């Protein structure tokens, strides 16, 4: 597990980028209801990464990560009509 964290340490741009995406998506979800769909899509890849990380390295956090992932999927499902133009 140590080589994995050393690899993430060499990518000095990855952690700030992930933090920025989380911050912007959270602001879009919480403060601006019209942009909730955009925030939910922005945070989805980060949530998948968190879920995979917890499943692989820290199974004790899988319950909370899974619950947050389900909330994210619920937000996407709730805003599905906004995404239909992108999908079709």
N, C-alpha and C positions, 0 to 999 in steps of 0.2 A: 504494500500500500504506500510505502514511502516514495518509491519512484514516481507514482502517479502524482503525488503532491509536489514533488520536485519538478515534474514536467509542467504543472500548472504555474509554478513559481517562475519558470523561464518565460512564460507568456505574460509579460507585465501589463499588457493591454486588456487581457481577458476579464479580470475581476472588475476593473472600473467600467468596462462596457456592460457587463451583466448587471452591475449595480445601477447604472444609468437607465438601462431598459426597465429594470424593476421599478425604479423611482418614477419614470415617465408614465409607465403603464398604470402604476398605482394611482397617480394623480388623475389620469384620464378616467379611471374606474370610479374613484371616490368623489371627486369634485365636479366632474362634468358629465352628467348623465347622458348627454347626446353622444359622447365619445366612448361610452362604456364598451361598445362592440370592438372598437379599435384597441382599447387597452386589454381586453380579454384575448385578442389574437396576438398582441405583442408579448404578453406574458406566457402564452402557451408553450413555446420552445423552452423557456426557462423552467417552467413547471415540469415538463417532461424530463429535463436534465436533473432536476431535484429528485424526482421520483426514481429515476434510474440510479442516481447516486445513493439514495437511501436503500434501494433494493439490493445494491451491490455491497456497499461498505458499512451501512448503518441501519440494519433492519429494524432497530428499535424506534426509529423515526418514521417508519413507513406508514404508520396509521395516520399521523398528522399530515404527512405529505400527500397521502391518498385522499384524505378529506379535502384538502385545499385543491387538489387536482379535480375532484368531483365538483367543487364549487366553480372552478374555472370552466369545466365542461357545461355546467348548468348555465353560466352566463353566456357562453357561446350558443347553446341551444335556445336560450331566451331571445337572443338577437339574430336568429338564423335568417330571418327575412332580409336583414341588412347585408348578409354575406352572399345571398343567392345571385346577385349580379356578378360577383367575382367568380363563382363556381360555374355558372352557365355560359 
